[in-house]
């Protein structure tokens, strides 16, 4: 039996929720009382009269919302260098998706969630990321801080001085080959009259996005040219997007932003704080409906402290909006324990505690096997041959996962907001989640989804992306699963008349039932939400071409190596976001590792602004946070814990 309920939240508004036949409790959006339909309970589900009203109707396994309202905008904040690496791939993936939209393919993902429409002083329409990025000056490299769409804003500055003026201007670094070819393409298209200054800043329907890059496209080995993230960013940014920190640089031992306290202190500076607030107000106030903020933040350096202050500011100033924070870390090289390793671990612990405290949901993302002083080897993928030492490679994998993980709150047909997604996870204080991905999802060309999933009846197809180690059990408290890139005709097994299905998956009538049945079989007690999309993830250059030769152009498996290899242009991707018991051991091990060390020996870390007492309190909070994920199977570990 399915039934609908209305519950009053602490703000006095009503929230709709629905319990499915399997007992899964899912949450709907906040609705004002005057717009709320009459609460109904029916053995047949929710009344049709209520379905016609502008409120959330939830059904077993996924939420469904009435469309037609304003897009639920999200503001993205990128904090740090590695966040820039991930973000550059992320925005390149969005640009390619817009290009595919302009080719007449049906849209399933709403670009207005991440993009904003604008107009230059000359009247040219633009469509740029709704983004604030914070990084050191060196990361911008050949990219202008004020962007390339709106001209040089400094040229219009009036000068009262009547005498002679002398301007000293620092030349931008030379562009790499990829960016040079990109500039040539832009100039050629502008000369031909196809597009103006909005080149590579596509219009809302994607019509102004140029076709596939003809230059440099054949040579996909870009690794030697990608020193910073701006070396491969092919999206034009709004002048208010780039927020450069001048106090520190990436070179030299004495001027690096390497400690949590340094990052916190930056936003104690009124000039930096006012600049950030001005940019926030600019992007937020133009949104008809802001569902929240997605934050990409470095976890292992001083930007961890920047993220702590930013999330605290957002939590205080924009109460009720979702704050989804992704704590990012490049692959850690296990070359012995040094001062930097202790700084990294302390930054990570402080970041996890503070970012999760002020966020609706927090998820660490890294390809490292673990986050401790002596990390485990990086994770591997069967059909991806990446170089773990290259940020350009590891960030591409994380960006691909993030692009799919975020789909639930970016869909046209099911506008599940960030707040609703977070509410489904952070029960009993569980605000930290893990992520996993299968990229590409291993499936032969023309194979049915039931056949592909049956290969994993004793395991799961995804690889952990949260550095929590191997998960001994597939069960978790809550999970959100997204599978994309499978053609609709391959959703089911297409049984012949009068034939018997091989498994329960082969008996399902829809792809949603197939995926839901598989997840239920893996762990019957888990609350699961699943999403199935036909749109693949496009992986065109400058995305690294590190895929196995056993993949065809669409990312599906071949029976044997082809006689001549072709570049993979798209892949099917499976991602999972989980509230998992494995976080108990992962978080507690971080606490135990630092609890056993006399951290006072690292006086330089605490001289940057963090008091020793505050650090010890954060360690205690980390231990408390780990308790939220303890299950009956963790009782043996709790005995060791009590003896500390």
C-alpha positions as CSV (number, residue, x, y, z in Angstrom):
1,X,0.0,0.0,0.0
2,X,1.2,3.5,-0.8
3,X,0.1,6.5,1.2
4,X,0.8,10.2,1.3
5,X,1.5,12.3,4.4
6,X,2.0,15.9,5.2
7,X,4.4,16.9,8.0
8,X,5.1,20.3,9.4
9,X,8.8,21.3,9.4
10,X,10.4,23.6,12.1
11,X,9.8,26.7,10.0
12,X,6.0,26.0,10.0
13,X,5.8,24.9,6.4
14,X,4.6,21.5,5.3
15,X,6.7,18.8,3.7
16,X,5.2,16.0,1.7
17,X,6.5,12.5,2.1
18,X,5.4,9.1,0.8
19,X,6.1,5.6,1.8
20,X,6.4,2.9,-0.8
21,X,5.3,-0.6,-0.6
22,X,8.8,-1.7,0.2
23,X,8.9,0.7,3.2
24,X,11.3,3.2,1.6
25,X,10.6,6.7,3.0
26,X,11.2,9.5,0.5
27,X,10.9,13.2,0.9
28,X,9.2,15.8,-1.2
29,X,9.8,19.6,-1.5
30,X,8.9,22.3,1.0
31,X,5.5,23.7,0.1
32,X,3.6,26.6,1.7
33,X,0.3,25.8,3.4
34,X,-1.8,27.8,0.9
35,X,-0.4,25.7,-2.0
36,X,-0.6,22.4,-0.2
37,X,-3.3,20.0,-1.4
38,X,-5.5,18.2,1.0
39,X,-3.7,15.3,2.7
40,X,-5.0,12.1,1.2
41,X,-4.6,8.4,2.0
42,X,-5.6,5.9,-0.6
43,X,-4.8,2.3,-1.4
44,X,-4.4,3.4,-5.0
45,X,-1.8,6.1,-4.2
46,X,-2.2,9.9,-4.5
47,X,-5.4,11.3,-5.9
48,X,-5.4,12.7,-9.4
49,X,-6.7,16.0,-8.2
50,X,-3.7,16.4,-6.0
51,X,-1.3,15.4,-8.8
52,X,-2.5,18.4,-10.8
53,X,-1.4,20.8,-8.0
54,X,2.1,22.4,-7.9
55,X,3.6,20.2,-5.2
56,X,5.7,17.1,-5.0
57,X,4.3,13.7,-5.7
58,X,6.5,10.8,-4.7
59,X,6.3,7.2,-5.9
60,X,8.3,4.1,-5.1
61,X,11.9,4.4,-5.9
62,X,12.1,8.0,-7.2
63,X,10.5,11.4,-6.8
64,X,8.4,13.0,-9.5
65,X,7.7,16.8,-9.6
66,X,5.3,18.9,-11.7
67,X,7.4,20.7,-14.3
68,X,6.8,24.1,-15.8
69,X,8.1,26.2,-13.0
70,X,11.4,28.2,-13.0
71,X,14.6,26.1,-13.1
72,X,16.0,25.4,-9.8
73,X,19.3,27.2,-10.1
74,X,22.5,26.1,-8.3
75,X,25.6,28.3,-7.7
76,X,28.9,26.4,-8.0
77,X,31.9,27.4,-5.9
78,X,35.4,26.0,-6.7
79,X,37.9,26.5,-3.9
80,X,41.5,25.5,-4.6
81,X,43.8,24.3,-7.4
82,X,42.7,20.7,-7.5
83,X,39.0,21.9,-7.4
84,X,40.0,23.9,-10.4
85,X,41.3,20.7,-12.2
86,X,38.0,18.9,-11.5
87,X,35.9,21.9,-12.3
88,X,37.6,22.5,-15.7
89,X,36.7,19.0,-16.7
90,X,33.3,19.4,-15.2
91,X,32.5,22.6,-17.3
92,X,34.0,21.1,-20.4
93,X,31.6,18.1,-20.0
94,X,28.7,20.6,-19.7
95,X,29.8,22.4,-22.9
96,X,29.9,19.2,-24.9
97,X,26.4,18.3,-23.5
98,X,25.1,21.6,-24.7
99,X,26.6,21.0,-28.2
100,X,24.7,17.6,-28.3
101,X,21.5,19.4,-27.3
102,X,21.9,21.7,-30.3
103,X,22.2,18.6,-32.6
104,X,18.5,17.8,-31.9
105,X,18.8,15.2,-29.2
106,X,16.1,15.2,-26.6
107,X,17.2,16.9,-23.4
108,X,16.9,15.1,-20.0
109,X,19.2,17.4,-18.0
110,X,18.4,21.0,-17.6
111,X,21.4,23.3,-18.3
112,X,19.8,26.3,-16.6
113,X,20.5,24.7,-13.3
114,X,24.2,25.4,-13.8
115,X,24.3,28.2,-16.4
116,X,23.1,31.8,-16.5
117,X,22.0,33.9,-19.5
118,X,23.5,37.3,-19.8
119,X,24.3,40.1,-22.2
120,X,27.6,42.0,-22.9
121,X,27.7,45.8,-23.1
122,X,27.7,45.5,-26.9
123,X,24.4,43.5,-26.8
124,X,25.8,40.0,-27.4
125,X,23.9,37.3,-25.6
126,X,26.0,35.0,-23.4
127,X,25.4,31.7,-21.5
128,X,28.1,31.3,-18.9
129,X,28.5,29.1,-15.8
130,X,27.0,30.3,-12.6
131,X,30.3,30.0,-10.9
132,X,32.7,31.6,-8.4
133,X,36.2,30.1,-8.4
134,X,38.9,30.9,-5.9
135,X,42.5,30.1,-6.6
136,X,46.0,31.4,-6.6
137,X,47.2,33.7,-9.4
138,X,49.4,31.0,-11.0
139,X,46.5,28.7,-11.8
140,X,44.9,31.2,-14.2
141,X,48.1,31.1,-16.3
142,X,47.1,32.5,-19.8
143,X,43.4,33.1,-18.8
144,X,42.4,36.6,-18.0
145,X,40.9,37.1,-14.5
146,X,38.0,39.2,-15.9
147,X,37.3,36.7,-18.7
148,X,37.2,37.2,-22.4
149,X,33.5,38.0,-23.2
150,X,33.0,41.5,-21.8
151,X,36.2,43.2,-23.1
152,X,38.7,44.8,-20.8
153,X,36.7,46.4,-18.0
154,X,39.7,48.4,-16.9
155,X,39.7,50.4,-20.2
156,X,36.6,52.2,-19.2
157,X,38.1,53.5,-15.9
158,X,38.1,57.3,-15.8
159,X,41.3,59.0,-14.7
160,X,41.3,62.4,-13.1
161,X,45.0,63.0,-13.7
162,X,45.6,65.3,-16.6
163,X,49.3,64.7,-17.1
164,X,51.1,61.9,-18.9
165,X,50.3,58.3,-18.0
166,X,52.6,55.3,-18.2
167,X,51.0,51.9,-18.0
168,X,53.0,48.9,-16.8
169,X,51.3,45.7,-17.8
170,X,52.4,42.1,-17.1
171,X,52.2,39.9,-20.2
172,X,50.1,36.8,-19.9
173,X,52.0,33.5,-20.2
174,X,52.1,31.9,-23.6
175,X,49.1,29.6,-24.4
176,X,49.7,25.9,-24.9
177,X,49.0,24.3,-28.3
178,X,45.4,23.3,-27.3
179,X,44.4,26.8,-26.3
180,X,46.2,28.3,-29.4
181,X,44.1,26.1,-31.6
182,X,41.0,27.1,-29.7
183,X,41.8,30.8,-30.3
184,X,42.4,30.1,-34.0
185,X,39.0,28.5,-34.2
186,X,37.3,31.4,-32.4
187,X,38.9,34.0,-34.8
188,X,38.0,32.0,-37.9
189,X,34.4,31.6,-36.8
190,X,34.2,35.3,-35.9
191,X,35.7,36.2,-39.3
192,X,33.2,34.0,-41.1
193,X,30.4,35.7,-39.3
194,X,29.1,32.6,-37.6
195,X,29.6,33.8,-34.1
196,X,30.8,36.9,-32.2
197,X,32.4,37.3,-28.9
198,X,30.2,34.6,-27.4
199,X,32.5,31.9,-28.9
200,X,32.7,28.9,-26.7
201,X,30.1,30.5,-24.5
202,X,27.1,28.8,-26.0
203,X,23.7,30.2,-26.2
204,X,20.9,28.7,-24.2
205,X,19.9,26.3,-26.9
206,X,23.5,25.5,-27.7
207,X,23.2,26.9,-31.2
208,X,26.3,29.1,-30.9
209,X,28.6,26.4,-29.7
210,X,31.2,25.6,-32.4
211,X,31.4,22.1,-33.8
212,X,34.0,19.5,-32.7
213,X,37.4,21.1,-32.7
214,X,39.1,20.3,-36.0
215,X,42.6,21.3,-34.8
216,X,44.5,19.3,-32.2
217,X,41.5,16.9,-32.2
218,X,43.5,14.2,-33.8
219,X,46.4,14.4,-31.3
220,X,44.7,13.4,-28.1
221,X,47.9,13.2,-26.0
222,X,47.6,16.5,-24.1
223,X,49.3,15.3,-20.9
224,X,52.5,17.2,-21.5
225,X,50.7,20.5,-22.0
226,X,48.4,20.5,-18.9
227,X,50.3,22.1,-16.0
228,X,47.3,23.9,-14.5
229,X,43.6,23.6,-14.9
230,X,43.3,26.7,-17.1
231,X,45.4,25.0,-19.7
232,X,42.5,22.9,-20.8
233,X,39.4,24.9,-19.8
234,X,37.5,25.7,-23.0
235,X,34.5,27.5,-21.5
236,X,34.4,31.3,-21.2
237,X,33.7,32.6,-17.7
238,X,31.8,35.7,-16.5
239,X,34.0,38.5,-15.2
240,X,32.7,38.0,-11.7
241,X,33.6,34.3,-11.6
242,X,37.4,34.4,-10.9
243,X,38.3,35.4,-7.4
244,X,42.1,35.4,-7.1
245,X,44.1,35.2,-3.9
246,X,47.3,37.3,-4.0
247,X,48.5,36.6,-0.4
248,X,50.0,33.2,-1.4
249,X,51.5,31.5,-4.4
250,X,52.2,27.9,-5.4
251,X,56.0,28.3,-5.4
252,X,58.4,28.6,-2.5
253,X,58.2,27.1,1.0
254,X,57.3,30.2,2.9
255,X,54.4,31.6,0.8
256,X,52.2,28.5,0.2
257,X,48.6,28.2,1.4
258,X,49.3,24.9,3.2
259,X,47.5,25.1,6.6
260,X,43.8,25.2,7.6
261,X,44.3,28.3,9.7
262,X,45.8,30.3,6.8
263,X,42.6,29.6,4.8
264,X,40.3,30.6,7.7
265,X,42.3,33.8,8.2
266,X,41.9,34.9,4.6
267,X,38.1,35.4,5.1
268,X,38.8,37.3,8.3
269,X,40.3,39.9,6.1
270,X,37.4,42.4,5.3
271,X,38.6,43.0,1.8
272,X,38.5,39.3,0.8
273,X,35.2,38.8,2.7
274,X,33.5,41.8,1.0
275,X,34.7,40.7,-2.4
276,X,33.3,37.2,-1.9
277,X,30.0,38.5,-0.6
278,X,29.6,40.9,-3.5
279,X,30.1,38.0,-6.0
280,X,27.6,35.9,-4.0
281,X,25.0,38.6,-4.1
282,X,25.5,39.2,-7.8
283,X,24.8,35.5,-8.8
284,X,22.2,34.8,-6.1
285,X,20.0,37.8,-6.5
286,X,19.5,37.2,-10.3
287,X,18.0,33.7,-9.6
288,X,14.3,33.3,-9.6
289,X,14.6,30.2,-7.5
290,X,17.9,29.2,-5.9
291,X,17.9,25.6,-4.7
292,X,21.4,25.8,-3.2
293,X,25.2,25.7,-3.6
294,X,27.5,23.0,-4.8
295,X,31.0,23.4,-3.5
296,X,34.1,21.8,-4.9
297,X,36.9,22.3,-2.2
298,X,40.4,21.1,-1.8
299,X,40.6,19.1,1.4
300,X,44.4,18.6,1.8
301,X,45.7,22.2,2.0
302,X,44.8,25.6,3.2
303,X,41.7,25.9,1.0
304,X,40.2,23.5,3.5
305,X,40.0,26.4,5.9
306,X,38.6,28.7,3.1
307,X,35.9,26.1,2.5
308,X,35.1,26.0,6.2
309,X,34.5,29.8,6.3
310,X,32.6,29.8,3.0
311,X,30.2,27.1,4.1
312,X,29.7,28.8,7.4
313,X,28.8,32.0,5.6
314,X,26.4,30.3,3.3
315,X,24.8,28.4,6.2
316,X,24.2,31.6,8.1
317,X,23.2,33.9,5.2
318,X,21.2,31.4,3.0
319,X,19.4,29.3,5.6
320,X,17.1,26.7,4.0
321,X,19.2,26.3,0.8
322,X,21.0,23.1,0.1
323,X,24.8,23.1,0.5
324,X,26.4,20.1,-1.1
325,X,30.2,20.0,-0.6
326,X,32.6,17.8,-2.3
327,X,36.0,17.5,-0.6
328,X,38.6,16.9,-3.3
329,X,42.1,15.5,-3.0
330,X,44.6,14.3,-5.7
331,X,46.2,10.9,-5.4
332,X,48.6,10.8,-2.5
333,X,52.0,9.4,-3.3
334,X,53.3,7.1,-0.5
335,X,56.9,8.1,-0.5
336,X,57.4,8.2,3.3
337,X,55.9,10.4,6.1
338,X,57.0,14.0,6.0
339,X,55.8,17.3,7.4
340,X,53.6,17.8,4.4
341,X,51.9,14.5,5.2
342,X,51.1,15.6,8.7
343,X,49.8,18.9,7.5
344,X,47.7,17.1,4.9
345,X,46.1,14.8,7.4
346,X,45.4,17.6,9.9
347,X,43.8,19.7,7.1
348,X,41.7,16.8,6.0
349,X,40.4,16.1,9.5
350,X,39.6,19.8,10.2
351,X,38.0,20.0,6.7
352,X,35.8,17.0,7.2
353,X,34.6,18.2,10.6
354,X,33.9,21.8,9.6
355,X,32.6,21.3,6.1
356,X,30.2,18.6,7.2
357,X,29.0,20.7,10.1
358,X,27.9,23.6,7.9
359,X,26.9,21.6,4.8
360,X,23.6,19.8,4.0
361,X,25.8,16.9,2.8
362,X,29.5,16.3,2.5
363,X,31.3,13.8,0.3
364,X,35.1,13.2,0.1
365,X,36.3,12.4,-3.4
366,X,39.7,11.0,-4.2
367,X,41.3,8.1,-6.1
368,X,43.7,7.4,-3.2
369,X,43.1,4.1,-1.5
370,X,42.9,5.8,1.9
371,X,43.5,9.2,3.5
372,X,45.9,8.3,6.3
373,X,49.6,9.1,6.7
374,X,50.5,6.0,4.8
375,X,47.8,5.8,2.1
376,X,46.9,2.6,0.3
377,X,47.6,2.4,-3.5
378,X,45.2,4.3,-5.7
379,X,42.0,2.6,-7.0
380,X,41.9,1.0,-10.4
381,X,39.3,0.7,-13.1
382,X,39.2,-2.3,-15.5
383,X,38.9,-0.2,-18.7
384,X,40.6,3.0,-17.7
385,X,44.5,3.3,-17.8
386,X,45.1,6.5,-16.0
387,X,48.3,7.9,-14.6
388,X,47.7,8.5,-10.9
389,X,50.5,11.1,-10.7
390,X,48.7,13.4,-13.2
391,X,46.0,15.7,-11.8
392,X,44.8,16.1,-15.3
393,X,43.9,12.4,-15.3
394,X,42.6,11.8,-11.8
395,X,40.5,15.0,-11.9
396,X,38.8,13.8,-15.2
397,X,37.6,10.7,-13.5
398,X,36.2,12.6,-10.5
399,X,34.6,15.2,-12.7
400,X,32.9,12.4,-14.7
401,X,31.6,10.9,-11.5
402,X,30.4,14.3,-10.2
403,X,28.6,15.0,-13.5
404,X,26.5,11.9,-13.0
405,X,26.2,12.0,-9.2
406,X,24.6,15.4,-9.5
407,X,22.0,14.4,-12.1
408,X,19.1,13.9,-9.6
409,X,18.8,17.7,-8.9
410,X,19.5,18.7,-12.5
411,X,16.8,16.8,-14.3
412,X,13.9,18.3,-16.2
413,X,11.4,15.6,-15.4
414,X,12.3,15.0,-11.7
415,X,13.4,18.2,-10.1
416,X,14.6,16.7,-6.8
417,X,16.3,19.6,-5.1
418,X,19.6,19.6,-3.2
419,X,17.7,19.9,0.1
420,X,15.6,16.8,-0.6
421,X,18.6,14.8,-1.7
422,X,20.4,15.7,1.5
423,X,17.4,15.1,3.7
424,X,17.2,11.5,2.5
425,X,20.8,10.9,3.7
426,X,21.5,12.9,6.8
427,X,19.3,10.9,9.2
428,X,20.7,10.5,12.7
429,X,23.5,13.0,12.0
430,X,24.9,11.1,9.0
431,X,25.9,14.2,6.9
432,X,29.0,12.5,5.4
433,X,28.5,10.2,2.4
434,X,30.7,8.1,0.1
435,X,30.7,8.0,-3.7
436,X,31.4,5.2,-6.2
437,X,31.5,4.9,-9.9
438,X,31.8,2.4,-12.8
439,X,33.2,4.2,-15.7
440,X,32.6,3.0,-18.2
441,X,29.8,0.8,-17.0
442,X,30.9,-2.6,-18.3
443,X,28.4,-3.7,-20.9
444,X,28.8,-5.2,-24.3
445,X,27.4,-3.4,-27.4
446,X,23.7,-4.6,-27.8
447,X,23.7,-6.4,-24.5
448,X,20.6,-6.1,-22.3
449,X,20.8,-4.4,-18.9
450,X,19.6,-7.6,-17.0
451,X,22.4,-9.6,-18.6
452,X,25.0,-6.9,-17.7
453,X,23.8,-6.7,-14.1
454,X,23.6,-10.4,-13.6
455,X,27.4,-10.6,-13.8
456,X,27.5,-8.8,-10.4
457,X,25.1,-10.8,-8.3
458,X,27.8,-11.4,-5.6
459,X,29.5,-7.9,-5.9
460,X,28.8,-4.4,-7.0
461,X,30.1,-3.0,-10.3
462,X,31.3,0.3,-8.9
463,X,34.7,1.4,-7.5
464,X,34.9,3.6,-4.4
465,X,35.9,7.2,-4.9
466,X,36.0,8.3,-1.3
467,X,39.2,6.7,0.0
468,X,37.4,4.6,2.6
469,X,39.0,1.3,1.7
470,X,37.3,-1.9,0.5
471,X,33.7,-2.3,1.6
472,X,33.2,-5.7,3.0
473,X,29.4,-5.5,2.8
474,X,27.4,-4.1,-0.1
475,X,24.6,-2.9,2.3
476,X,24.3,0.7,3.4
477,X,21.7,2.9,5.1
478,X,20.7,5.0,2.1
479,X,21.8,5.3,-1.5
480,X,21.2,7.2,-4.7
481,X,22.1,5.4,-7.9
482,X,22.3,6.9,-11.4
483,X,22.9,4.9,-14.6
484,X,23.3,6.7,-17.9
485,X,24.2,6.0,-21.5
486,X,22.0,2.8,-22.0
487,X,19.7,2.8,-25.1
488,X,16.1,2.3,-24.2
489,X,15.8,-0.8,-26.3
490,X,18.4,-2.5,-24.1
491,X,16.6,-1.8,-20.8
492,X,14.9,-5.2,-20.7
493,X,15.7,-8.7,-22.0
494,X,13.0,-8.8,-24.7
495,X,11.9,-12.4,-23.9
496,X,10.4,-14.5,-26.7
497,X,6.7,-15.5,-26.2
498,X,6.2,-18.4,-23.8
499,X,9.9,-18.4,-22.8
500,X,11.0,-18.5,-19.1
501,X,13.1,-15.6,-17.8
502,X,16.5,-16.7,-16.6
503,X,16.4,-14.5,-13.5
504,X,14.1,-12.1,-11.8
505,X,15.8,-9.2,-13.6
506,X,14.9,-10.7,-16.9
507,X,11.3,-10.7,-15.9
508,X,11.1,-7.0,-15.3
509,X,9.0,-4.9,-17.7
510,X,11.0,-1.6,-17.5
511,X,14.6,-0.5,-17.1
512,X,13.7,1.2,-13.9
513,X,12.3,-2.0,-12.5
514,X,15.5,-3.9,-13.6
515,X,17.8,-1.4,-11.8
516,X,15.5,-1.2,-8.7
517,X,15.3,-5.0,-8.5
518,X,19.0,-5.4,-8.7
519,X,19.6,-2.9,-5.9
520,X,16.9,-4.5,-3.7
521,X,18.6,-7.9,-4.2
522,X,22.0,-6.5,-3.2
523,X,20.7,-5.1,0.0
524,X,16.9,-5.5,0.8
525,X,17.0,-3.2,3.8
526,X,18.6,-0.2,2.1
527,X,16.6,2.9,1.2
528,X,17.4,3.3,-2.5
529,X,16.6,5.9,-5.2
530,X,17.5,5.0,-8.8
531,X,17.7,7.1,-12.0
532,X,18.0,5.7,-15.5
533,X,19.0,8.0,-18.4
534,X,19.7,7.4,-22.1
535,X,22.2,10.3,-22.3
536,X,25.8,9.1,-22.2
537,X,28.7,11.0,-20.9
538,X,30.6,12.6,-23.8
539,X,34.4,12.4,-23.4
540,X,35.8,14.4,-26.3
541,X,39.2,16.2,-26.1
542,X,40.5,17.8,-24.0
543,X,39.2,15.0,-21.9
544,X,42.1,12.5,-21.6
545,X,42.0,9.5,-23.9
546,X,43.0,6.8,-21.4
547,X,40.4,4.2,-22.2
548,X,41.1,0.6,-23.1
549,X,41.3,-0.4,-26.7
550,X,38.5,-2.9,-25.9
551,X,36.0,-0.1,-25.9
552,X,34.2,1.0,-29.0
553,X,33.3,4.6,-29.9
554,X,30.3,4.6,-27.6
555,X,32.2,3.1,-24.7
556,X,30.8,-0.4,-24.9
557,X,32.9,-3.6,-24.7
558,X,34.2,-5.4,-27.8
559,X,34.7,-9.1,-28.1
560,X,38.3,-8.7,-29.2
561,X,40.8,-6.0,-30.0
562,X,39.9,-4.1,-33.2
563,X,42.3,-4.1,-36.1
564,X,42.4,-0.3,-36.0
565,X,41.7,1.5,-32.7
566,X,39.2,4.4,-32.6
567,X,39.0,7.1,-29.9
568,X,36.2,6.6,-27.4
569,X,33.8,9.6,-27.6
570,X,31.1,8.7,-25.0
571,X,30.7,6.2,-22.2
572,X,27.9,4.8,-20.1
573,X,28.4,5.6,-16.4
574,X,27.0,4.2,-13.2
575,X,27.4,6.2,-10.0
576,X,26.3,5.6,-6.4
577,X,26.1,8.0,-3.4
578,X,25.8,6.1,-0.1
579,X,25.5,6.6,3.6
580,X,27.5,3.6,4.5
581,X,28.8,1.8,7.6
582,X,32.3,1.8,6.1
583,X,32.5,5.5,7.2
584,X,32.6,4.3,10.8
585,X,36.1,2.7,10.4
586,X,37.3,5.3,7.9
587,X,36.5,8.3,10.1
588,X,37.5,6.6,13.3
589,X,40.9,5.5,11.9
590,X,41.7,9.1,11.0
591,X,40.8,10.1,14.6
592,X,42.9,7.3,16.0
593,X,45.9,8.1,13.8
594,X,46.1,11.7,15.0
595,X,45.0,11.0,18.6
596,X,48.2,8.9,19.0
597,X,50.5,11.7,17.8
598,X,51.8,14.6,19.7
599,X,50.7,17.3,17.2
600,X,52.3,20.1,19.3
601,X,55.6,19.3,17.4
602,X,54.0,20.9,14.3
603,X,54.1,24.4,15.8
604,X,54.0,26.0,12.3
605,X,50.6,24.5,11.6
606,X,49.1,26.0,14.8
607,X,50.8,29.4,14.4
608,X,48.7,29.9,11.3
609,X,45.6,30.4,13.3
610,X,44.2,27.1,14.7
611,X,44.5,26.8,18.5
612,X,45.5,23.5,19.9
613,X,42.4,23.3,22.0
614,X,40.2,23.8,18.9
615,X,42.1,21.1,17.1
616,X,41.5,18.6,20.0
617,X,37.9,19.5,20.0
618,X,37.7,18.8,16.2
619,X,39.2,15.4,16.8
620,X,36.5,14.7,19.4
621,X,33.9,15.8,16.9
622,X,35.3,13.5,14.3
623,X,35.1,10.6,16.7
624,X,31.5,11.5,17.5
625,X,30.7,11.7,13.8
626,X,32.1,8.2,13.3
627,X,29.6,6.8,15.9
628,X,26.7,7.8,13.6
629,X,27.8,5.0,11.2
630,X,28.4,2.2,13.8
631,X,26.4,-1.0,13.3
632,X,26.2,-4.2,15.3
633,X,29.1,-5.5,13.3
634,X,31.3,-2.7,14.6
635,X,30.9,-3.7,18.3
636,X,34.3,-5.4,18.4
637,X,36.0,-2.2,17.2
638,X,34.1,-0.2,19.9
639,X,35.9,-2.2,22.6
640,X,39.2,-1.0,21.2
641,X,37.9,2.5,21.1
642,X,36.9,2.5,24.8
643,X,40.5,1.5,25.7
644,X,42.0,4.6,24.0
